[in-house]
């Protein structure tokens, strides 16, 4: 872990409105300044204090001395010629880069954000983890990805998925604070129901999240229906069994009433056979859930091959026949390094 990592309490955009009120009082400022500044940061998406026209210069100066004010530099924007999906590469204050993706649907704009720089989970098919974990993102740095894209497009973001690089449950405290700020009525006020968090399956954190009783969607990256096969694809499966995972998924549903999404990336001849579909039905058939099938995105450094179209269809049909809710994820932005971590890797190499 990077020792220069900033404390979120010194990061003004990671503070809640009530925390900011206390800070203002400690500085001898009027409490209403907190609300004004909070709205500049989280509603009007100000890139710096200069944009905050009703904030006195003396207060802005004090804040500059006392806190960091994170902003992202847009390094690159790639737009898919196929579906208008845009991939953004952003540079953080310390020079690290992260990727975010904007997907445009009929029902609104959806942004997929990263939660860490790199990742230490080691999933074999994933590009984000190839160089390990660099550092956690601050709550503000997760928000900034959405803010920068909103500023860039001038369009409201209605859905947020924490499905980019990084493992959100490995950055749990910052994740929860990020959700609190994102869904705050004094900020972008995005509904909890429009937020999805995807995890490779860190059971104790999933349980903790369930106890918070948020209305967000929890997505579990399953990718295999037996422990043996899952261990081949995902090292995290050495720590938590499918039995424990299914238990915590039931618990999440009990606590929140939200059905679980299972992500299942289909890899040719690895997890896409009839037998795999049958085992998957046995595993999850009793749960209130939804399955998202994703034809694996080939990553140059890995030798996994995407399942054939007919195998994907057959897999879907088999699950549906057993009464399971399934969608095949539209592959958006394939022409622009769609798979997690690929754009950043290519950029770093140059
Ligand atoms: N760490 C979290 C979120 C980031 S990955 C998690 O594991 O869920 C988002 C999703 O994309 C996960 O389901 C992940 O397994 C999947 N994924 C990663 N690389 C992929 C690839 N090359 N092809 C298809 N899916 C991939």
Boltz pocket constraint, residues with backbone or C-beta under 6 A from the ligand:
constraints:
  - pocket:
      binder: B
      contacts: [[A, 121], [A, 123], [A, 125], [A, 126], [A, 127], [A, 162], [A, 163], [A, 164], [A, 165], [A, 166], [A, 167], [A, 168], [A, 198], [A, 199], [A, 200], [A, 201], [A, 219], [A, 220], [A, 221], [A, 222], [A, 263], [A, 265], [A, 294], [A, 295], [A, 296], [A, 297], [A, 298], [A, 299], [A, 339], [A, 340]]
      max_distance: 6.0
